[in-house]
Amino acid sequence: MSRRERVRHAPFEHLGPLDVLIPISTGTARLTVENDGSVLLEVNAVPSSHLHPDPEHLVFEYMRWMLIVIEHHFGREDVVAGAGGSGPIPQLAHLGGGGCSLPRAIASRHPSSRQIVVELDELLANQVRTWFDLPRSPQLRLRIEDALSALTSWRDDRFDVLVRDVFSGPLTPPELITRETAEHASRVLRDGGLYLANCAAPPGTGLMADEVATLSAVFAHVGVIAEPAHLSGKRRGNCVLVASSRPLPEGIDRALRSDAVSVRLAQPSQVQALARAGKVQGLS
């Protein structure tokens, strides 16, 4: 057993009231504690985040997949992944905050990194920092703003990683899946930076294909991480879209095979087929 496995993580000591509706700026939230001490955060009756006392233990599968990709990106020689690196401090941005599960995990694993989380709901953002003892600025900064407004305001070449995890109910707002949004994502990323998007595609909608087509119109390299049934469109599920100006980090598919669910990085031919089947999304 490793030293990390032997460490006992204290439960959350400053949670709000449990199993009741808590008023937030956009509606209501609910906190439920599970048997292992983890906490499910629901926003407007939709599961938003699931936080474990161990910040690096991610319950939602798609967040584990995102972390795998980020770890492999940070493992590249030209990207600094820790305080011992010789280059600039890694900069990450997250569109959509919720309980900040992924930013919390990254901060624990890479304390030298700097992250900014954009969250529309001011009351929720103020409460989750206390509820889940989130790292403080500059390690993790919360910005209260609409996701698209924040994205368009950022300067060029600012971030190494940009994560999109924004939902209005069960779907991503349509203004965040357009070619224009993808172009802004490409603009704010440094050369070779990664754009990661959580895509929840209902069967029969073609949403995954549209997103892949849209990203492929802007980025030279696009990948899809999904379970086979999600990739084929047979059932709803979260998949992770990965886009970059450079080839994706090697070893992602091999690392994904150790996950608890059967998930794969789609073959290039599968991604190309999705791009051909989809329609590039625009503002009009």
Secondary structure as UniProt FT lines:
FT   HELIX           3..6
FT   STRAND          22..24
FT   TURN            25..26
FT   STRAND          27..33
FT   TURN            35..36
FT   STRAND          39..43
FT   TURN            44..45
FT   STRAND          46..51
FT   TURN            55..56
FT   HELIX           61..74
FT   TURN            77..78
FT   TURN            83..84
FT   STRAND          91..95
FT   TURN            98..99
FT   HELIX           101..109
FT   TURN            111..112
FT   STRAND          114..119
FT   HELIX           122..131
FT   TURN            132..133
FT   TURN            137..139
FT   STRAND          140..144
FT   HELIX           147..153
FT   TURN            156..157
FT   STRAND          159..164
FT   TURN            169..170
FT   HELIX           174..176
FT   HELIX           179..188
FT   STRAND          189..200
FT   TURN            203..204
FT   HELIX           207..216
FT   TURN            217..218
FT   STRAND          221..226
FT   HELIX           228..231
FT   TURN            232..233
FT   STRAND          238..244
FT   TURN            250..251
FT   HELIX           252..256
FT   TURN            257..258
FT   STRAND          264..265
FT   HELIX           268..277
//
